[in-house]
Amino acid sequence: MRQQHMKELVQRGQEKISKASRITTGVGDVADFILSAKAMVDTVIQSVPQAAPAALPWAGVCIGLQILRNPAQATRSNLAGIAHVISRMDWYCALSQHLLSRNNIAANNDFQAVLRQLEVGVVELYKALLLYQMKSVCSYYRNQGLVFLRGMLSLDDWDGDLGLATDAEAVVQKDAAQYAQELTKASLAVLADDAKKMEKRLGDIHQDIQDLISLQKDIRRDDIESACRRDLCVVDPQHDMKRIEETKDELLDDAFKWILRTPNFAAFTNWDDTRSDCQARRLLWIKGHAGTGKTMLMIGLIRQLSRQPVALAPGLSFFFCQGTDTTLNNATAVLRSLIWLLLYQQPCLVSHLLQKYKDSGTKLFTDKNAFIALSEAFRNMLEDTQLSPVYLAVDALDECAQGRSDLLRLIATSLSLSPKIKWLLSSRPEVDLLAELRTSGTGPPDISEGLLELGTQRLTEPVSAYIRHKLASLRNRPGYDEIVLAEISDEVHERAENTFLWVALAFKALGEVHGAYAAQYIKEMPSGLTDLYDHMMMRIEKGRMIPPQDCKRALVAISLAFRPLSPSELSILAELRPNATKAAVETCGSFLTITGETVTLIHQSAKDYLEKNFTFKLQPAGAAQSHADISEHSIDAMSSLLRQNVYNLDFAVIPDDITPPNPDPLASIRYSCEFWADHLCFMNGESPEFSRGLTENGKVLMFLREHLLHWLEVLSLLGKLSDGVASIRKLLAAQVCQFRLGAMNVQFLINSN
C-alpha cells in the first residue's frame, strides 16, 4: 500500500515538472548539438593561426554549454533511474513477501540466521530505493528554476544514488542466490531423507504385506492342520480311558502300584543309557491271561507316567484296543489314535502328513491303504530331529482283530528308527511280540527283559487287596457280618485263581443275595472264567423275571453288533420291549453292563465265550441267521420311522451344524440306518434270508423302493453316507438273484454318491 502511494507521488511529481522537463531537455539537446561540433571547431582553431584569438572565447562557450547540458543529463538520469527503482521496488516487494515470510523461516529452522542476514540486506535495498524515490519526489516539488541551477552545478548525483541502489540490489541477489542454493541442498537432503523414510515405509509396507501373506498362509496352514487332525481322530484316547474306568471298578493303588517297584518298570522309565545300576529298556510288555487286570494295570501306569514332572516327563500317546467295537479293534485305528495324540503334544510333526492329506483328504485315513500311508508318515515322524522323547502305549493287542501282524512289525521296526520312543504294551499270551521282534532283527538280544508276565505269584497280593476292597463294600448290607465276610473271603480266594475278573463277577453276583446265603452262593460258582460263564448262562436260562429267550436275543445283538449300542437301539435289534430292555441287561449282568446310555459286554473274555458257544447257547441256527434277523428287525423299524426331512430342517442347514431334536426320532434306529446292509451281507452265502430279501416281494426290495431316498438323507445327516453307499455296493455285488427297482435305479444313485 505504501509503495503504491509512493508511485502515485512520483507520477504526480513527474506530471508537475513535465513542462520544465521538456524545456530542460530541449536546452540540453541544443547544447549537445553545439558541443557535438566542438571537435571540429577545435581543429579549425588549432590549424588556422588567424583563429587563435577566438580560442579563449570558444572555450568559455563550451564550458557554458556544458553547464547548460548538466540539468538535461540530470533529468534524463533521474527519469531512467526512477523507472528502474520503481520496477525493482515492485519486484522486491513481491519477492520479500515470500522470501522473508515468517512461515518460511519457521519451516526452515536451520536457516534462520541466514534469513535474518538476508532480511538486513533487503532492508538496506529498500532504504536505497525509497531514498531515491523520496529524493526524486522532493526534486519534483521544488522550484524548477532552483532544480535547473542545481542541475547546472551537478549538485544532484542521480547516477551515484542509483548506483547505491543497484549495489544494494546486487548484494541482495547474491545473498538470495546463495540462500536459495543452500536451501535447495537442504530441501534435497530433506527429500532424500523423506525418500529414505518413504523407502523404509514402503519396505515396511512390503514386509507387512509379506507378513500378512505369511499370516494368511499360517492361518490356512492352521486350518489344514486342524482339519487333518480332526479327520485323523478315531476317538480321544483320554476320554476312552475315562469311559473304560467307569465300566470297571475303582482303580486301587494296591492293585497296580506293585509294578512300579519292579526292575522291569525301573529299566523302562530310565532314559539314561549311561547308568550302570539300571540299564535302560525300550519295551515293557505286560502279558497275562484274560481277567488278570491288564487294562486296569495299563490305566494305572498311564496315569503314573503322565504325572511325572512336566520339565522332565516324556510325552505319552496311548490307545485301548476293544474287540467289541469294530471301530477300535484294528491296526489302522491304533495307529491313527497314536499319531493323533502324538500330534496333539508335538504339533511340528504334522508336516509329515499334510502333503498327503492335501492330496487325498479324509481318504488318507480311511481307505484300504490307510495303514500303509500312516505307517510311512509315522516312521518319518520317528526319524524327525524335532521329535521329543515319548512313551507309546497300546493295551490289549490281542483284541486288535484286523492288521495285528502289520502293527507288530511296525512296532518292531520303530525301535530301530529312534531312541526317543519306548513302547508299553499289553496282551494275552497268544500274541508273541518277542518272536516278532527276534524275527525282524530290530530288537536287542536281551529283549525278553522287557517282558512282565502276570502270573499267579505276582498277582496274589494285588488280587487280595482287590478282594478286601470288595468285602468292605458289603459290610453295611443285611446279613454280611464279620463271620460271613470272612467265609466269603476264604471261598473267593480259593476259587478266584488270582483273576481280577472272576472276583468282580463273583461280587457282582452277590448284588441281590442276602448275607446268610452269600457263602453258599459263592461255593456254587466254579473256578475259571469259562466255567463261571457257563454257570452264569445256566442262571439266565433259569430266570423268570425276564424270559431267557429275551436275554439271549440281547446277548446275540450285543455280541454281533459292530459297535456298542444304546438301550433303545438294543430294543430294536433284539425285539425287546423298550421298558424291559434295561432289566434284560441287568439279568445278563455277568456278560453285559450299562455305562450311561451305552450297553457293552463286560469283558473281551465274555465276547470270546459267546462267540465260541453261539450255536450251542444262543442261536441254534447260527450267526448267519442272527445277522439276517438283525437286518430284518432294522428294516422293519426304519420302514415305520423314516420319512422325508425327519428333523424338519431348513434347506440351507449344513449337516455339521445340526443339533438333533429332543426327543430324537432317529435315536432308536441310528445303528440300524448305519449297519442294516452290513448285517444282511455279513454271511449272505450261508443264509437263505439274504436271497429271500432280494426277491421281487422281499423286505429288502420293498424297503429300497419306498425309503431309499429317505435312508440316504438320514445317512447324510449322520455323516455316514459314504459308509452306507459302500454297504449298498457290497449288497449289490453279493446279490444272489436278479431284481429290479422299477423306475428307481439304485445303481445310478449309488454311483452319483
C-alpha positions in Angstrom: 0.0 0.0 0.0 2.8 2.4 0.9 4.7 1.5 -2.3 1.6 2.3 -4.3 1.3 5.6 -2.6 4.9 6.4 -3.4 4.3 5.5 -7.0 1.4 7.9 -7.1 3.5 10.7 -5.7 6.3 10.1 -8.2 3.7 10.1 -11.0 2.1 13.4 -9.9 5.5 14.9 -9.4 6.6 13.9 -13.0 3.4 15.3 -14.3 4.0 18.6 -12.4 7.5 19.0 -13.9 6.7 17.7 -17.3 6.9 21.2 -19.0 10.0 22.2 -17.2 11.5 18.8 -18.0 10.8 19.3 -21.7 12.5 22.8 -21.6 15.5 21.5 -19.7 15.7 18.6 -22.1 15.4 21.0 -25.1 18.2 23.2 -23.8 20.3 20.1 -23.2 19.7 18.9 -26.7 20.8 22.3 -28.2 23.9 22.2 -26.0 24.6 18.7 -27.0 24.2 19.6 -30.7 26.6 22.5 -30.4 29.1 20.5 -28.4 29.0 17.8 -31.0 30.7 20.2 -33.2 33.4 21.1 -30.6 35.9 18.7 -32.0 35.6 20.2 -35.5 35.9 23.9 -34.2 38.8 22.9 -32.0 40.6 21.5 -35.1 40.0 24.7 -37.1 41.2 26.9 -34.3 44.3 24.9 -33.9 45.1 24.7 -37.6 44.2 28.3 -38.6 46.5 30.9 -37.0 44.0 33.7 -37.6 41.5 31.9 -35.5 43.8 31.7 -32.4 42.3 34.8 -30.8 38.9 33.1 -30.8 40.1 30.1 -28.8 39.6 31.7 -25.5 36.0 32.8 -26.1 35.2 29.4 -27.6 36.5 27.7 -24.5 34.2 29.8 -22.4 31.3 28.9 -24.7 32.0 25.2 -24.4 32.1 25.5 -20.6 28.8 27.3 -20.6 27.3 24.8 -22.9 28.5 22.0 -20.6 26.9 23.7 -17.7 23.6 24.1 -19.6 23.9 20.5 -20.6 24.1 19.2 -17.0 20.4 19.8 -16.0 19.2 17.8 -19.0 21.6 15.0 -18.2 20.4 15.0 -14.6 16.8 15.0 -15.7 17.4 12.1 -18.0 19.4 10.2 -15.3 16.6 10.8 -12.8 13.9 9.6 -15.2 15.8 6.5 -16.1 16.7 5.8 -12.5 13.2 6.4 -11.1 11.8 4.0 -13.7 14.3 1.3 -12.7 13.8 1.9 -9.0 10.0 1.7 -9.2 10.2 -1.6 -11.2 12.7 -3.2 -8.8 10.7 -1.9 -5.9 7.6 -3.8 -7.2 9.7 -6.9 -7.8 11.3 -7.0 -4.3 8.1 -6.2 -2.5 6.6 -9.3 -4.1 9.7 -11.4 -3.6 10.3 -10.4 0.0 6.8 -11.4 1.0 7.7 -15.0 0.0 11.4 -14.9 0.8 11.1 -13.4 4.3 7.8 -15.0 5.2 7.7 -16.0 8.9 6.2 -19.3 7.8 9.1 -19.9 5.5 11.5 -19.0 8.3 9.7 -21.3 10.7 9.7 -24.1 8.2 13.5 -23.8 7.9 14.8 -23.5 11.4 18.3 -24.4 10.3 18.5 -21.3 8.1 17.0 -18.7 10.5 20.3 -16.9 11.0 20.9 -16.8 7.2 17.4 -15.5 6.6 18.0 -12.7 9.2 21.1 -11.6 7.3 19.2 -11.7 4.1 16.5 -9.6 5.7 19.1 -7.0 6.7 20.2 -6.8 3.0 16.6 -6.5 1.8 16.0 -3.7 4.3 19.1 -1.8 3.1 18.0 -2.3 -0.5 14.5 -0.9 0.4 16.2 2.1 2.1 18.3 2.8 -1.1 15.2 2.5 -3.4 13.0 4.5 -1.1 15.6 7.3 -0.7 16.0 7.6 -4.4 12.2 7.8 -4.8 11.9 10.3 -1.9 14.7 12.4 -3.3 13.1 12.4 -6.7 9.7 13.4 -5.4 11.3 16.2 -3.4 13.0 17.3 -6.6 9.8 17.3 -8.5 8.1 19.5 -6.0 10.9 22.2 -5.7 11.1 25.4 -7.7 12.2 24.1 -11.1 14.5 27.1 -11.6 16.3 26.1 -8.5 16.3 22.5 -9.7 17.8 23.8 -13.0 20.5 25.7 -11.2 21.3 22.6 -9.0 21.5 20.6 -12.2 23.9 23.1 -13.8 26.1 22.8 -10.7 25.7 18.9 -10.6 24.5 19.0 -7.0 22.1 16.1 -7.5 24.1 13.0 -8.3 21.3 10.8 -9.6 23.7 8.3 -11.2 25.5 7.9 -7.9 22.3 7.5 -5.9 21.1 4.9 -8.4 24.4 3.1 -8.1 23.9 2.8 -4.4 20.6 1.1 -5.0 21.9 -1.2 -7.7 24.8 -2.1 -5.4 22.4 -3.0 -2.6 20.4 -4.9 -5.1 23.4 -6.9 -6.2 24.2 -7.8 -2.6 20.6 -9.0 -2.1 20.7 -11.0 -5.3 24.0 -12.6 -4.3 22.8 -13.4 -0.8 19.4 -14.7 -2.1 21.1 -16.9 -4.6 23.4 -18.4 -2.0 20.5 -18.8 0.4 18.4 -20.5 -2.4 21.3 -22.7 -3.2 21.7 -23.8 0.4 18.0 -24.1 0.9 17.8 -26.3 -2.3 20.6 -28.5 -0.9 18.8 -28.7 2.4 15.5 -29.4 0.7 17.1 -32.1 -1.4 18.6 -33.5 1.7 15.1 -33.4 3.3 13.7 -35.0 0.2 16.4 -37.6 0.2 15.7 -38.3 3.9 12.0 -38.4 3.2 12.7 -40.7 0.3 14.7 -43.0 2.6 11.8 -42.8 5.1 9.4 -43.5 2.3 11.5 -46.3 1.1 11.6 -47.7 4.6 7.8 -47.2 4.9 7.4 -48.9 1.6 9.8 -51.6 2.8 7.7 -51.9 6.0 4.5 -52.0 3.9 6.1 -54.6 1.7 7.1 -56.5 4.8 3.7 -56.0 6.3 2.2 -57.4 3.1 4.6 -60.3 3.2 3.8 -60.8 6.9 0.1 -60.6 6.0 0.5 -63.2 3.3 2.6 -65.3 5.6 -0.1 -64.9 8.3 -2.8 -65.9 5.8 -0.7 -68.9 4.8 -0.2 -69.7 8.5 -3.9 -69.4 9.1 -4.6 -71.5 6.0 -2.0 -74.0 7.3 -3.5 -74.0 10.7 -6.9 -74.6 9.2 -5.5 -77.5 7.1 -3.6 -78.9 10.2 -6.8 -78.6 12.3 -8.8 -80.4 9.6 -6.1 -83.0 9.3 -6.1 -83.7 13.0 -9.9 -83.7 13.1 -10.1 -86.2 10.3 -7.3 -88.3 11.7 -9.1 -88.7 15.1 -10.9 -92.0 15.7 -11.5 -91.5 19.4 -9.9 -89.3 22.0 -7.9 -92.0 24.0 -8.1 -89.9 27.1 -11.9 -89.9 27.0 -11.9 -93.6 26.1 -9.7 -94.4 29.1 -12.1 -92.5 31.4 -15.1 -94.4 29.9 -13.3 -97.7 30.4 -12.6 -96.8 34.0 -16.3 -96.1 34.5 -17.3 -99.5 33.3 -14.9 -101.2 35.7 -14.4 -101.0 39.4 -12.4 -98.2 41.0 -8.6 -98.4 40.3 -6.9 -99.4 43.6 -3.4 -98.3 44.3 -2.6 -101.7 45.8 -3.8 -103.4 42.7 -1.3 -101.8 40.3 1.4 -100.0 42.2 3.3 -103.2 42.8 4.5 -102.9 39.3 6.2 -99.6 40.0 8.6 -101.4 42.3 9.7 -104.0 39.7 13.1 -103.8 38.0 11.3 -104.1 34.7 9.5 -100.8 35.2 12.6 -99.0 36.6 14.5 -100.0 33.5 11.6 -98.9 31.3 11.4 -95.5 32.8 15.2 -94.9 32.7 16.2 -92.8 29.7 19.8 -92.6 30.7 21.8 -95.3 28.9 25.0 -94.4 30.9 23.6 -95.6 34.2 25.3 -98.8 35.3 22.9 -99.6 38.1 19.8 -99.7 35.9 20.1 -100.5 32.2 17.5 -98.6 30.1 14.9 -100.7 28.3 12.9 -99.6 25.3 10.0 -102.1 25.7 7.7 -103.1 28.6 5.3 -105.9 27.6 2.7 -106.9 30.1 1.4 -110.4 29.3 -1.4 -112.1 31.1 -4.5 -114.3 30.6 -8.0 -113.0 30.4 -9.2 -111.3 33.6 -5.7 -110.7 35.1 -6.3 -106.9 35.2 -4.1 -105.9 32.3 -6.3 -103.0 31.2 -6.6 -101.6 34.7 -2.9 -102.0 35.2 -2.3 -100.1 32.0 -4.6 -97.3 33.1 -2.6 -97.1 36.4 0.7 -97.0 34.5 -0.5 -94.3 32.1 -1.7 -92.2 35.0 1.6 -92.7 36.7 3.7 -91.8 33.6 1.5 -88.7 32.9 2.1 -87.4 36.5 5.9 -87.0 36.1 7.4 -83.5 36.4 6.5 -81.5 33.3 10.0 -80.4 32.7 11.4 -83.9 32.7 8.5 -86.1 31.5 8.5 -87.5 28.0 5.3 -87.3 26.0 2.7 -90.1 26.3 0.5 -91.4 23.5 -1.8 -94.4 24.1 -4.7 -96.5 22.8 -7.0 -99.1 24.2 -7.9 -101.8 21.7 -11.5 -103.0 22.2 -12.6 -106.2 20.4 -16.3 -105.5 21.0 -16.1 -102.3 18.8 -15.2 -102.7 15.1 -14.0 -99.0 15.0 -11.5 -99.7 17.8 -10.3 -103.3 17.1 -8.0 -102.8 14.0 -4.4 -101.7 13.4 -5.4 -98.6 11.5 -7.4 -97.3 14.4 -4.5 -97.9 16.7 -2.0 -96.1 14.6 -4.4 -93.2 13.8 -5.0 -92.6 17.5 -1.3 -92.9 18.5 -0.4 -90.3 15.8 -3.3 -88.1 16.7 -2.3 -87.9 20.4 1.4 -87.5 19.4 0.5 -84.6 17.1 -1.6 -83.0 19.9 1.6 -82.9 22.0 4.1 -82.3 19.3 2.3 -80.2 16.5 5.5 -79.7 14.5 5.3 -83.4 13.3 2.1 -82.8 11.4 4.2 -81.7 8.4 4.8 -85.4 7.7 1.0 -85.8 7.0 0.0 -82.6 5.4 1.0 -83.0 1.8 -0.6 -86.4 1.5 -3.7 -85.1 3.3 -3.9 -82.1 0.9 -3.8 -84.6 -2.0 -6.1 -87.3 -0.6 -8.2 -85.7 2.2 -10.0 -87.9 4.6 -9.5 -91.0 2.4 -5.9 -90.9 3.5 -7.1 -92.3 6.9 -10.0 -94.5 5.8 -9.3 -96.3 2.5 -7.8 -99.8 2.3 -4.2 -98.5 2.1 -4.6 -96.2 5.1 -2.3 -98.3 7.4 0.5 -98.2 4.8 0.3 -94.5 4.3 0.1 -93.8 8.1 3.0 -96.2 8.7 5.2 -94.3 6.3 4.3 -91.0 8.0 4.8 -92.5 11.4 8.3 -93.7 10.5 9.1 -90.2 9.2 8.0 -88.7 12.5 10.2 -91.0 14.5 13.2 -90.0 12.4 12.4 -86.3 12.7 15.1 -84.5 14.7 12.4 -82.4 16.4 10.8 -85.5 17.9 10.8 -85.3 21.7 11.0 -88.5 23.8 7.7 -90.2 24.0 6.0 -93.3 25.5 3.7 -95.2 23.1 1.2 -97.4 24.9 -1.2 -99.9 23.4 -3.5 -102.0 25.6 -5.0 -105.4 24.6 -3.1 -106.2 21.4 -4.9 -109.5 21.3 -8.1 -107.6 20.6 -6.7 -106.0 17.5 -8.6 -108.2 15.2 -7.5 -106.7 11.9 -3.9 -106.0 10.9 -2.3 -107.1 14.1 0.7 -108.7 12.4 1.3 -105.4 10.5 1.1 -103.4 13.7 3.6 -105.7 15.4 6.0 -105.4 12.5 5.7 -101.6 12.7 6.4 -101.7 16.5 9.4 -103.9 15.8 10.7 -101.6 13.1 10.2 -98.4 15.1 12.6 -99.5 17.8 15.5 -99.3 15.2 14.4 -95.8 13.9 14.6 -93.7 17.0 16.0 -93.9 20.6 13.4 -91.4 21.6 10.5 -93.8 21.8 9.5 -96.5 24.2 6.6 -99.0 23.9 4.3 -100.0 26.7 2.2 -103.0 25.6 -0.3 -105.5 27.0 -1.8 -108.6 25.6 -2.8 -112.2 26.2 -0.2 -114.8 25.8 -1.2 -115.8 22.3 0.3 -112.6 21.0 4.0 -113.4 20.7 5.6 -110.0 20.4 9.1 -111.2 21.3 9.0 -113.7 18.5 8.2 -110.9 16.1 11.0 -108.7 17.4 13.5 -111.5 17.1 12.3 -112.4 13.6 12.6 -108.8 12.4 16.1 -108.5 13.9 15.3 -105.0 15.3 15.2 -105.9 19.0 18.2 -106.1 21.3 19.5 -109.6 22.2 18.1 -109.2 25.8 14.6 -108.1 24.6 13.0 -110.7 26.8 14.0 -108.5 29.8 11.1 -106.2 28.7 8.5 -108.9 29.4 6.5 -108.8 32.6 4.1 -111.8 33.0 1.1 -111.5 35.2 1.4 -114.9 36.8 -0.2 -116.3 40.0 2.8 -115.3 42.2 2.8 -111.7 41.0 -1.0 -111.2 41.4 -1.5 -112.8 44.8 -1.2 -109.6 46.8 -2.9 -107.3 44.2 -5.9 -109.6 44.0 -6.1 -110.0 47.8 -6.2 -106.2 48.0 -9.0 -106.1 45.5 -10.9 -108.8 47.5 -10.6 -106.7 50.7 -11.9 -103.7 48.8 -14.9 -105.6 47.6 -15.6 -107.1 51.0 -15.6 -103.6 52.5 -18.4 -102.6 50.2 -20.6 -105.4 51.6 -20.3 -104.5 55.3 -23.5 -102.4 55.6 -25.7 -104.8 53.7 -28.2 -107.2 55.5 -26.6 -110.4 56.8 -23.0 -109.5 56.0 -21.4 -109.7 59.4 -17.7 -110.3 60.0 -18.1 -114.1 60.1 -19.9 -114.1 56.8 -17.4 -111.7 55.2 -14.5 -113.9 56.4 -16.2 -117.0 55.0 -16.8 -115.2 51.6 -13.2 -114.1 51.6 -12.0 -117.7 52.0 -14.2 -119.0 49.3 -13.3 -116.3 46.8 -9.6 -116.7 47.4 -9.9 -120.4 46.9 -11.8 -120.1 43.6 -10.5 -116.9 42.0 -7.1 -118.2 41.0 -5.8 -114.7 41.3 -8.1 -113.5 38.5 -9.5 -109.9 38.9 -12.4 -110.6 36.6 -13.5 -113.7 38.5 -13.5 -111.7 41.7 -15.5 -108.9 40.0 -18.1 -111.2 38.6 -18.5 -113.1 41.9 -19.1 -110.0 43.9 -21.4 -108.6 41.2 -23.5 -111.8 41.5 -23.9 -111.1 45.2 -25.7 -107.9 44.4 -29.1 -109.3 45.2 -28.1 -112.1 47.6 -28.7 -111.9 51.4 -25.7 -112.4 53.5 -27.0 -115.6 55.0 -26.8 -117.2 51.6 -23.8 -115.5 50.2 -21.1 -118.0 51.1 -23.2 -120.9 49.7 -23.8 -118.8 46.6 -20.0 -118.4 46.1 -19.4 -122.1 46.7 -21.7 -122.9 43.8 -19.6 -120.8 41.5 -16.9 -122.8 39.7 -13.3 -121.7 39.3 -12.1 -120.4 35.9 -13.7 -117.9 33.7 -15.1 -120.3 31.2 -16.8 -122.5 33.8 -18.0 -119.3 35.5 -19.6 -118.1 32.3 -21.3 -121.5 31.9 -22.6 -121.2 35.4 -24.0 -117.6 34.7 -25.6 -118.8 31.5 -27.4 -121.5 33.3 -28.8 -118.9 35.8 -30.0 -116.8 32.9 -31.8 -119.9 31.4 -33.5 -120.5 34.8 -34.5 -116.9 35.2 -38.2 -115.9 35.5 -38.3 -112.1 35.7 -37.1 -111.8 32.1 -37.7 -114.7 29.8 -34.5 -116.5 28.9 -35.1 -116.1 25.2 -35.3 -112.3 25.5 -32.0 -112.3 27.4 -30.4 -114.5 24.7 -31.6 -112.2 22.0 -30.0 -109.3 23.8 -26.7 -111.2 24.1 -26.9 -112.1 20.4 -27.4 -108.5 19.4 -24.6 -107.1 21.6 -22.1 -109.8 20.5 -22.8 -109.4 16.8 -23.1 -105.6 16.8 -20.3 -103.6 15.1 -20.3 -101.0 17.9 -21.7 -100.6 21.4 -25.5 -100.0 21.4 -27.8 -97.7 23.3 -30.7 -99.4 25.2 -33.2 -98.1 22.6 -31.1 -99.5 19.7 -30.8 -102.8 21.5 -34.6 -103.0 21.9 -34.9 -102.7 18.1 -32.2 -105.2 17.2 -33.3 -107.8 19.8 -37.0 -107.2 19.6 -37.3 -106.3 23.3 -40.0 -104.3 25.0 -38.5 -100.8 25.4 -39.4 -100.7 29.1 -37.9 -104.1 29.8 -34.6 -103.6 27.9 -32.6 -102.4 30.9 -34.0 -105.2 33.1 -32.8 -107.7 30.5 -29.3 -106.2 30.5 -29.2 -106.4 34.3 -30.3 -110.0 34.2 -27.4 -110.7 31.9 -25.1 -108.7 34.3 -22.3 -111.3 34.1 -22.0 -110.6 30.4 -23.4 -107.1 29.9 -23.1 -103.7 31.6 -24.7 -100.3 31.1 -22.5 -97.2 31.3 -24.5 -94.0 30.9 -26.6 -94.8 27.7 -24.3 -97.4 26.3 -24.6 -101.2 26.6 -21.4 -103.2 26.2 -20.0 -106.6 27.0 -18.4 -106.7 30.4 -15.1 -108.0 29.1 -13.5 -109.4 25.9 -13.5 -112.8 27.5 -17.3 -112.6 27.6 -17.4 -112.0 23.9 -15.0 -114.8 23.3 -17.3 -117.2 25.3 -20.4 -116.1 23.5 -18.8 -116.5 20.1 -17.4 -119.9 21.0 -20.8 -121.1 22.3 -23.0 -119.1 20.0 -24.8 -122.0 18.3 -25.0 -124.1 21.5 -26.0 -121.4 23.9 -27.7 -118.6 21.9 -29.0 -119.4 18.4 -29.0 -123.0 17.1 -29.5 -121.6 13.5 -26.1 -120.0 13.8 -24.7 -116.4 13.5 -25.7 -116.1 9.8 -29.4 -116.3 10.8 -28.9 -113.9 13.6 -27.3 -111.3 11.3 -30.2 -111.7 8.9 -32.7 -111.3 11.9 -30.9 -108.1 13.0 -31.1 -106.8 9.4 -34.8 -107.7 9.2 -35.6 -106.0 12.5 -33.7 -102.9 11.4 -35.6 -102.7 8.1 -38.9 -103.0 9.9 -38.0 -100.2 12.3 -36.7 -97.9 9.6 -39.8 -98.5 7.4 -42.0 -97.4 10.2 -39.9 -94.3 11.3 -38.2 -93.0 8.2 -39.8 -90.1 6.4 -38.6 -87.1 4.3 -36.9 -84.4 6.3 -37.3 -86.3 9.6 -35.7 -83.4 11.5 -37.9 -80.7 9.8 -34.8 -78.8 8.7 -34.5 -75.7 6.5 -32.9 -76.5 3.2 -29.9 -74.3 3.9 -28.9 -76.2 7.0 -25.4 -77.8 6.9 -25.3 -81.3 8.5 -22.4 -80.3 10.7 -24.5 -77.6 12.3 -27.4 -79.9 13.1 -28.4 -80.4 16.7 -30.8 -83.4 17.0 -34.2 -82.5 18.5 -35.2 -83.9 21.8 -36.6 -86.5 21.7 -34.6 -87.6 18.7 -36.8 -89.5 16.3 -33.7 -91.3 15.0 -32.3 -92.4 18.4 -33.6 -95.9 18.2 -32.7 -96.6 14.6 -29.3 -94.9 14.3 -27.5 -98.2 14.4 -30.0 -99.7 12.0 -29.5 -97.0 9.5 -25.7 -97.4 9.6 -25.4 -101.2 9.6 -28.5 -103.0 8.3 -26.9 -103.7 5.0 -23.7 -104.9 6.6 -25.6 -107.4 8.7 -27.5 -108.6 5.6 -24.3 -109.1 3.6 -22.1 -110.3 6.5 -22.6 -114.0 5.9 -25.0 -114.0 2.9 -23.7 -117.2 1.4 -24.9 -119.2 4.4 -28.3 -117.5 4.9 -31.4 -118.1 2.8 -32.8 -114.9 4.3 -30.5 -112.9 2.1 -31.9 -114.4 -1.1 -35.5 -114.0 0.1 -34.9 -110.4 1.0 -33.8 -109.6 -2.6 -36.7 -111.2 -4.3 -39.4 -109.2 -6.0 -41.6 -109.0 -2.9 -38.8 -109.3 -0.4 -38.4 -106.9 2.5 -35.1 -105.5 1.2 -36.5 -104.7 -2.2 -39.7 -103.2 -0.7 -37.6 -101.0 1.7 -35.4 -99.8 -1.2 -38.4 -99.0 -3.3 -40.1 -96.9 -0.6 -37.4 -95.5 1.6 -34.1 -95.4 -0.3 -34.0 -91.6 -0.6 -35.1 -91.2 3.0 -32.4 -93.6 4.1 -29.7 -91.8 2.1 -30.9 -88.5 3.6 -30.5 -89.8 7.1 -27.0 -91.2 6.3 -26.1 -87.7 5.2 -27.4 -86.2 8.5 -25.4 -88.8 10.4 -22.3 -88.2 8.3 -22.3 -91.8 7.3 -23.3 -91.5 3.6 -20.1 -93.0 2.3 -20.4 -96.0 4.6 -24.0 -96.5 3.6 -23.1 -96.4 -0.1 -20.3 -98.8 0.5 -22.8 -101.2 2.2 -25.2 -101.0 -0.7 -22.4 -101.6 -3.2 -21.5 -104.7 -1.3 -25.1 -105.8 -1.2 -25.5 -105.4 -5.0 -22.2 -107.1 -5.7 -23.2 -110.0 -3.5 -26.7 -110.4 -4.7 -27.8 -114.0 -5.4 -30.8 -113.2 -7.6 -31.8 -110.7 -10.2 -34.1 -107.9 -9.0 -35.4 -104.6 -10.4 -36.5 -101.4 -8.7 -38.9 -100.2 -11.3 -38.3 -96.5 -12.1 -35.7 -96.1 -9.4 -32.2 -97.0 -10.5 -30.3 -97.8 -7.3 -27.0 -98.2 -9.1 -27.3 -94.7 -10.5 -28.0 -93.2 -7.1 -25.0 -95.1 -5.6 -22.6 -94.1 -8.4 -23.8 -90.4 -8.1 -22.8 -90.5 -4.4 
